[in-house]
Amino acid sequence: MELSAVFTAAPESGYVAFNPETGTTTQGETVEESLANLREVTELYLEEFPLIMHAISPFVDNL
């Protein structure tokens, strides 16, 4: 499964990492550390709240 990661520079120092699909957020001193932390927190989140992928019918206008 591929998920997104959005990185922003933290005001103090380091980086904030955000996953928009789950809403998980974390930080680290480097982009690499932020990504590792985001992977860990997102895995823990998905253990409790798995994403449900639904096939959307082409005949449905609005859900």
N, C-alpha and C positions, 0 to 999 in steps of 0.2 A: 504494500500500500504506500502510495506517495502522498505526502502532506506538505503544505507550504510552511516556509519560515520567513518571517519579516524581521529584519534587524535594524535597530536604530541606536545611535550613539547615546549613551546615558549621560545625563547632565553632569554628574560628578566625575565618572571615568568608566571605562568599559562599555559594554553593549547590552541592550535589552533585546531578547528574542521572543517573538510572538507567533503562535500558530493559530491562524484565523478559523480553521475548521473545528478546533476544540476549545479555543479561547485560552489555552495554556500560555503562560508567560513566565519567563525566568531571565536571569542575567548572568554575565561572566566578564572577566577582565579582557578576554579576547573573543573574536568571532567564533573560533573553534571551541572554546570553553562554553560559550553561550549556546552553541549548537548541541554540544554534548549534554548540557543541562536540559535543553529543550527536548531532546530525544527521551531522556530519562523521565521527565515529568509528564510528557505526552503518553509514553508507554503506560505509566501508572494510571493516568486518567482513563485511557482506553480499556484498561483491565476492569475498571468500575463502570464505565459508560461507553460501551462499544458503539461505533458509528454504524448506523443502519443505512445501507445503500439500497435505494429503491429504484427499480426500473420504472420510468415514467412513460405511460401510454401516449402515443402520438395523438390519441383522440381526446385527451383531457386538455381543456384550455387553461384552467386555473386550479391550483390545489389549495 
